[in-house]
């Protein structure tokens, strides 16, 4: 519907910020520009009196633009806007009638007019505009009726430097703009959970880097490509992702040979966290992010997570910690990672799974088992770090 040449873009949480509110607004503007740069058509994105507008400078694909804006963290509402210079109330009334006629072919609807008059020198106040405009709409479309409590159409008229008309508010993702809350390292596997954890962390304004542990020949190239594909799907929301692909085979086999099998999962997990933390510190990340949920598997009991945390000096963030599996699947479907996540290519976490893994490991016992690998395991870690493969995904 190309009567729209502009969008009013609404935020919520940013509005309660104090003197540094402009930092969040500027970050949001930057992310909006990034999203719209990916579609056909040029846009000007600007802040005006605490509001953000995106105005098309040439023809564009409306649906593509809306879809791009719906993936920007920080936006709660996307309002397709008719915007024009003030030429008096009669001209405004004509434009409102034209808008209502095009926007609502089915006229058997109720409506209410909401006017905000930011420019106080306008000759009519908000109540007068509401009443007179409602009367004009009823004259033009007798099938319509007014409902002040629960109208089908909420017609918004804003009297500002220019005049804005809109009645549709397309929901946005909410959250905070990317880049406003630091950077974190995501442990990204090929499963359902970790992409969702990354998405939810990014929604709070955190920029992501990721680390994936590959174990050839036990995991295939298709398994690695699956993770790259997941990172691509995430990058629609998170922006470009640097992906560290670590060859974990030698470390995994050495742990398998030297440690009690019931402790394999938790010890492998601890070494993954050590390596991921190494890359995190190199990239100035402020923490690690995992897709763990309490009680989902043996390595995700409270006791197991306590033992895992003990190996890290950076904080470990677990945004899914209280989610059940269906909660996670619902988000995965929403962000289009689910179908990729369930492709049947094993990751290194599922290859060497003990028949009876420890669910209540003790740190002292785990550290004693790890002491049997002293020296050699450090060499293997150093080699894994030195041979890391880097992929830049967008």
C-alpha positions in Angstrom: 0.0 0.0 0.0 2.2 2.8 -1.3 0.2 5.7 0.1 2.8 5.3 2.9 6.1 7.1 2.4 7.1 7.2 6.1 7.1 5.3 9.3 6.8 6.5 12.8 9.0 4.2 14.9 8.0 3.8 18.6 10.2 2.8 21.5 9.2 2.1 25.1 12.0 1.2 27.5 14.4 3.8 26.2 11.9 6.5 27.1 12.6 6.1 30.8 16.3 6.6 30.5 17.7 9.8 32.0 20.3 12.1 30.7 22.0 9.4 28.6 18.7 8.6 26.7 20.2 10.1 23.5 22.8 7.3 23.5 20.1 4.7 23.3 18.2 6.7 20.7 21.3 7.1 18.5 22.0 3.3 18.8 18.4 2.6 17.8 18.6 5.0 14.8 21.9 3.2 13.7 20.2 -0.2 13.9 17.1 1.0 11.9 19.5 2.3 9.2 21.3 -1.0 9.1 18.0 -2.9 8.7 16.7 -0.6 6.0 20.0 -0.6 4.1 19.3 -4.2 3.4 16.2 -3.6 1.2 15.6 -1.9 -2.1 14.9 1.8 -1.7 16.7 4.6 0.2 15.5 5.9 3.5 16.2 8.9 5.7 16.1 8.0 9.4 15.9 11.0 11.8 15.1 11.9 15.4 12.7 14.8 15.9 11.7 15.8 19.4 12.1 12.4 20.9 10.5 10.6 18.0 12.1 8.5 15.2 10.9 8.7 11.6 12.0 6.7 8.6 11.1 8.4 5.4 11.4 6.8 1.9 13.4 8.8 -0.6 12.4 6.7 -3.5 10.0 3.8 -4.3 10.3 0.8 -2.0 8.8 -2.5 -1.2 6.4 -1.8 1.7 6.2 -5.4 3.0 10.0 -5.8 2.8 10.5 -2.6 4.8 8.1 -3.6 7.5 9.6 -7.1 7.8 13.1 -5.5 8.2 11.9 -3.1 10.9 10.2 -6.0 12.8 13.6 -7.4 13.4 15.1 -4.3 15.1 15.5 -4.7 18.8 14.3 -1.6 20.7 11.2 -0.9 18.5 7.8 -1.6 20.1 5.6 -0.1 17.3 5.9 0.5 13.6 3.4 3.0 12.4 2.9 3.4 8.6 2.5 7.1 8.3 0.9 9.7 6.1 2.8 12.9 6.7 2.3 16.3 5.1 2.7 20.1 5.7 -0.1 22.0 7.4 -2.5 23.8 5.0 -5.3 24.3 7.5 -8.1 22.1 8.9 -10.0 21.8 5.6 -7.0 20.2 3.9 -6.4 18.0 6.9 -10.0 16.8 6.8 -9.8 15.9 3.1 -6.6 14.0 3.7 -8.2 12.1 6.6 -11.2 11.1 4.5 -8.9 9.9 1.7 -6.8 8.0 4.2 -9.8 6.3 5.7 -11.3 5.4 2.3 -8.0 3.8 1.1 -7.1 2.1 4.4 -10.5 0.6 5.1 -12.5 -0.7 2.1 -14.9 -2.3 4.5 -16.6 0.7 6.0 -18.7 -1.2 8.5 -16.3 -0.4 11.3 -16.3 1.7 14.5 -13.6 4.4 15.1 -12.3 7.0 17.5 -10.2 10.0 16.7 -7.1 10.7 18.9 -5.5 14.1 18.4 -2.2 15.2 19.9 -1.5 18.9 19.4 2.2 19.4 20.0 2.1 22.8 18.2 -0.1 24.9 20.5 -0.6 27.7 17.9 -2.9 25.5 15.9 -6.3 27.3 15.8 -8.3 24.3 17.2 -7.5 22.4 20.3 -7.4 18.6 20.5 -11.0 18.1 21.6 -12.3 20.3 18.9 -10.3 18.5 16.3 -11.6 15.1 17.6 -15.2 16.2 17.5 -15.1 18.0 14.1 -13.0 15.2 12.4 -15.4 12.5 13.7 -18.3 14.4 12.3 -16.6 14.7 8.9 -15.8 11.0 8.8 -19.4 10.1 9.6 -20.7 12.4 6.9 -18.3 10.8 4.4 -18.9 7.2 5.5 -22.4 6.8 7.0 -21.8 3.0 7.5 -19.2 3.9 10.1 -19.9 4.7 13.7 -18.1 6.1 16.8 -17.1 3.8 19.7 -15.1 5.7 22.3 -14.4 2.6 24.4 -13.3 -0.2 22.1 -13.1 1.1 18.5 -12.0 -1.0 15.5 -10.0 1.9 14.3 -7.9 4.3 16.4 -7.2 7.2 14.1 -4.2 9.2 15.4 -3.7 12.8 14.3 -0.6 14.5 15.4 -0.2 18.3 14.9 3.6 18.8 14.9 5.9 20.7 12.6 4.2 18.5 10.0 0.9 16.7 10.4 1.0 12.9 10.9 -1.9 10.5 10.3 -1.8 6.8 11.3 -4.1 4.1 12.6 -2.0 0.9 12.4 0.6 0.0 15.0 2.6 -3.1 13.9 4.2 -4.7 16.9 8.0 -4.6 17.2 10.4 -6.9 19.1 10.9 -4.6 22.0 14.1 -4.9 24.1 17.1 -2.6 23.8 19.1 -1.5 20.8 22.1 -3.6 19.8 25.4 -2.3 21.1 24.1 -0.6 24.2 24.9 -3.3 26.7 28.4 -4.6 25.8 29.5 -7.8 24.2 29.3 -11.5 25.1 30.6 -14.8 23.8 27.8 -17.3 22.9 28.6 -21.0 23.0 26.8 -22.0 19.8 26.0 -25.6 19.1 23.8 -27.1 16.4 20.9 -27.6 18.9 17.7 -25.7 19.5 18.7 -23.9 22.7 21.8 -21.9 22.0 20.5 -19.9 19.1 17.5 -18.9 21.2 19.8 -17.9 24.1 21.8 -15.7 21.7 18.7 -14.1 20.4 17.4 -13.3 23.8 20.7 -11.9 25.0 20.9 -9.7 21.9 17.4 -8.5 22.6 18.8 -6.8 25.7 21.3 -4.8 23.6 24.2 -7.2 23.8 26.5 -7.7 20.8 27.4 -11.3 20.2 30.5 -13.3 19.2 30.2 -17.1 19.1 32.3 -20.2 19.6 31.5 -23.6 18.1 33.2 -26.9 19.0 33.8 -29.2 16.0 35.0 -32.8 16.4 36.0 -34.3 13.0 35.7 -37.0 12.0 33.0 -37.7 14.6 31.1 -34.6 13.5 30.7 -34.0 9.8 31.3 -30.9 7.6 27.5 -30.8 7.3 27.3 -30.4 11.1 29.7 -27.4 10.9 27.7 -25.9 8.0 24.5 -26.3 10.1 26.0 -24.1 12.8 27.1 -21.5 10.3 23.5 -21.5 8.9 22.2 -21.0 12.4 24.5 -18.1 12.9 23.3 -16.6 9.6 19.7 -16.8 10.7 20.6 -15.2 14.1 22.5 -12.4 12.4 19.2 -11.1 10.9 18.5 -10.0 14.5 21.9 -9.7 16.0 23.9 -8.2 13.2 27.1 -9.8 11.9 28.6 -12.5 14.1 32.2 -13.6 14.4 32.2 -17.4 14.7 35.2 -19.2 16.3 35.2 -22.8 15.0 37.4 -24.9 17.4 38.7 -28.4 16.6 37.9 -30.2 19.8 38.6 -33.8 18.7 41.9 -34.3 20.4 40.8 -32.7 23.7 37.6 -34.8 23.6 39.4 -38.1 23.0 42.0 -37.4 25.7 39.3 -36.7 28.3 37.5 -39.8 27.1 40.7 -41.9 27.7 41.7 -40.4 31.1 38.5 -39.5 33.0 35.6 -41.5 34.5 32.9 -41.9 31.9 30.2 -40.6 34.2 32.1 -37.4 34.4 32.8 -37.0 30.7 30.1 -34.5 29.9 30.8 -32.1 32.7 34.6 -32.2 32.2 34.2 -31.7 28.4 31.9 -28.8 29.2 34.4 -27.2 31.5 37.1 -27.3 28.8 34.7 -25.8 26.3 34.1 -23.0 28.8 37.8 -22.4 29.3 38.4 -22.1 25.5 35.4 -19.9 24.9 36.5 -17.7 27.8 39.9 -17.3 26.1 38.3 -16.0 23.0 35.9 -13.9 25.0 38.7 -12.1 26.8 40.6 -11.5 23.5 37.5 -9.8 22.1 36.7 -7.8 25.3 33.5 -9.7 26.0 31.9 -9.1 29.4 30.6 -12.7 29.8 29.7 -16.0 28.3 26.2 -17.0 27.1 24.9 -20.6 27.1 21.6 -22.2 26.2 21.3 -24.2 29.4 18.0 -24.7 31.2 17.8 -26.2 34.7 17.3 -29.9 34.7 17.0 -30.4 30.9 20.0 -32.8 30.7 22.6 -34.1 33.1 25.1 -31.2 32.5 22.3 -28.7 33.3 21.4 -29.6 36.9 22.1 -26.9 39.5 25.1 -28.9 40.7 26.5 -29.4 37.2 26.2 -25.7 36.4 27.9 -24.8 39.7 30.9 -27.0 38.7 30.9 -25.6 35.2 30.9 -22.0 36.5 33.9 -22.7 38.8 36.2 -22.9 35.8 35.3 -19.4 34.5 36.4 -16.0 35.7 33.9 -14.2 33.5 30.2 -14.3 34.3 28.1 -17.0 32.6 24.7 -15.8 31.5 21.9 -18.3 30.9 18.8 -16.5 29.5 16.9 -19.8 29.2 17.6 -21.1 32.7 13.9 -21.2 33.7 12.4 -22.1 30.3 10.9 -25.4 29.6 11.5 -27.1 26.2 8.3 -25.9 24.6 9.1 -22.3 25.6 12.4 -22.6 23.8 10.9 -24.3 20.7 8.3 -21.5 20.4 11.0 -18.9 20.3 13.1 -21.0 17.9 10.1 -21.2 15.5 9.6 -17.5 15.8 13.1 -16.7 14.8 13.3 -19.4 12.1 16.1 -21.5 13.6 14.1 -24.5 14.7 14.0 -26.4 11.3 17.8 -25.9 10.9 18.4 -27.0 14.5 16.6 -30.3 14.2 18.6 -31.4 11.1 20.1 -34.8 12.0 23.8 -33.8 12.1 25.4 -34.6 15.5 27.5 -32.0 17.4 30.4 -32.9 19.6 28.3 -32.7 22.8 26.2 -35.7 21.7 28.9 -38.0 20.4 30.6 -39.1 23.7 27.6 -39.2 26.0 28.0 -41.5 29.0 25.4 -44.1 29.6 24.9 -42.9 33.2 26.3 -39.3 33.4 26.8 -37.7 36.8 23.9 -35.4 37.7 25.3 -34.2 41.0 29.0 -33.8 40.4 31.3 -32.5 43.2 33.9 -29.9 42.3 36.6 -31.6 44.3 36.1 -34.9 42.5 36.0 -33.3 39.0 39.2 -31.3 39.7 40.9 -34.6 40.9 40.0 -36.3 37.7 41.2 -33.3 35.7 44.6 -33.5 37.6 45.3 -36.7 35.8 45.5 -34.8 32.5 47.8 -32.0 33.7 50.3 -30.8 31.2 49.1 -32.7 28.1 45.6 -31.2 28.2 47.1 -27.7 28.3 49.1 -28.5 25.2 46.0 -29.7 23.5 44.0 -26.6 24.5 46.8 -24.4 23.2 46.8 -26.2 19.8 43.0 -25.9 19.6 43.2 -22.2 20.2 46.1 -21.7 17.7 44.2 -23.6 14.9 40.9 -22.0 15.4 38.9 -21.3 12.2 37.2 -17.9 12.0 34.0 -17.3 10.0 32.4 -13.9 9.7 28.7 -14.6 9.3 26.0 -12.1 8.2 
